[in-house]
Amino acid sequence: MLRIPCPHCGVADEAEFRYRGDASVTRPPADAGVDAFHDYVFLRDNPAGWHLEWWQHAHGCRATFQVKRHTVSHVIAWSGWPGEAPP
């Protein structure tokens, strides 16, 4: 089980959180067209290594934040608020 560090509440078990998606992908502008939105929604990488993700503390403070996690070892190197850059 993952132990995820919420920037507001501290470390808690994975069962308290919900995965919200890839935080390294930027949403296209509203006038980008259907093809750009298709690619944004359906074409994603499946990286083996460090990955920036969105998580929500669903059974805690309900905050949504970023987590830098290694997808093979599940080591969490950083968590922070939206807009913060990981080290």
PyMOL commands that set and color helices and strands:
alter all, ss='L'
color gray80, all
select helices_A, chain A and resi 14-16+34-42
alter helices_A, ss='H'
color red, helices_A
select strands_A, chain A and resi 3-6+10-13+18-22+50-56+64-70+76-80
alter strands_A, ss='S'
color yellow, strands_A
deselect
rebuild
show_as cartoon
